[in-house]
Amino acid sequence: MIGLFAISPATVLPGMTSVAAAITLLIAGQMAFGMRRPWLPRQVLELRVPRRPFFAFLDGARTRVETMDGDLVRARWEPLTRGPFMYVVALCVVLAALVTFPLSLIPFAPLAPGIAVVLFAVGIIARDGLLLALGMVFTATALAFLAQIWPL
């Protein structure tokens, strides 16, 4: 859900991209350390979303998700979805979240790491290694863009 939020129009509000990145970073960091269940601060767990817009969003997304299910998303390249490779995925999600912070200063720039997070989430859930690989491509693209605009 956080990944979808990160690429939604709600992130045009100042600071919302950074909030989504911080929550993503917290969860992905715990995943990288092998935690089975994420711990989240009480303030995050108690966040409330207005029901009507949330359900409208879900209803609008339902047809797209049903179209993708089975056609675009399916179990493939499964060795990439388990074992030590999952730690690589977790580290890529951490990188995507970290790169989001400086990119949030540039309009639309955080879309690449946000899309990467969505691809990672769907890839993990569906055991779709191709989506995980695409998530890595989006993460690398965001890192390359950041390196171009902010050379070290």
WOLIN-V611175 format. One record per backbone hydrogen bond with DSSP energy under -0.5 kcal/mol. NH is the residue of the N-H (numbers start at 0). CO is the residue of the C=O. If there is no record, write none. Layout:
NH&CO, NH&CO
//
This chain:
4&0, 5&1, 6&2, 6&3, 7&4, 10&7, 11&8, 12&9, 15&12, 18&14, 19&15, 20&16, 21&17, 22&18, 23&19, 24&20, 25&21, 26&22, 27&23, 28&24, 29&25, 30&26, 31&27, 32&28, 33&30, 34&29, 43&40, 44&40, 45&41, 46&43, 53&49, 54&50, 55&51, 56&52, 57&53, 58&54, 59&55, 60&56, 61&57, 62&58, 63&59, 64&60, 65&61, 66&62, 67&63, 68&64, 69&72, 70&66, 71&67, 72&67, 73&71, 75&126, 79&76, 80&77, 81&78, 84&81, 85&82, 86&83, 87&83, 88&84, 89&85, 90&86, 91&87, 92&88, 93&89, 94&90, 95&91, 96&92, 97&93, 98&94, 99&95, 100&96, 100&97, 101&97, 102&98, 103&99, 104&101, 105&102, 108&105, 109&105, 110&107, 111&108, 113&109, 114&110, 115&111, 116&112, 117&113, 118&114, 119&115, 120&116, 121&117, 122&118, 123&119, 124&120, 125&121, 126&122, 127&122, 128&75, 128&126, 131&127, 132&128, 133&129, 134&130, 135&131, 136&132, 137&133, 138&134, 139&135, 140&136, 141&137, 142&138, 143&139, 144&140, 145&141, 146&142, 147&143, 148&144, 149&145
//
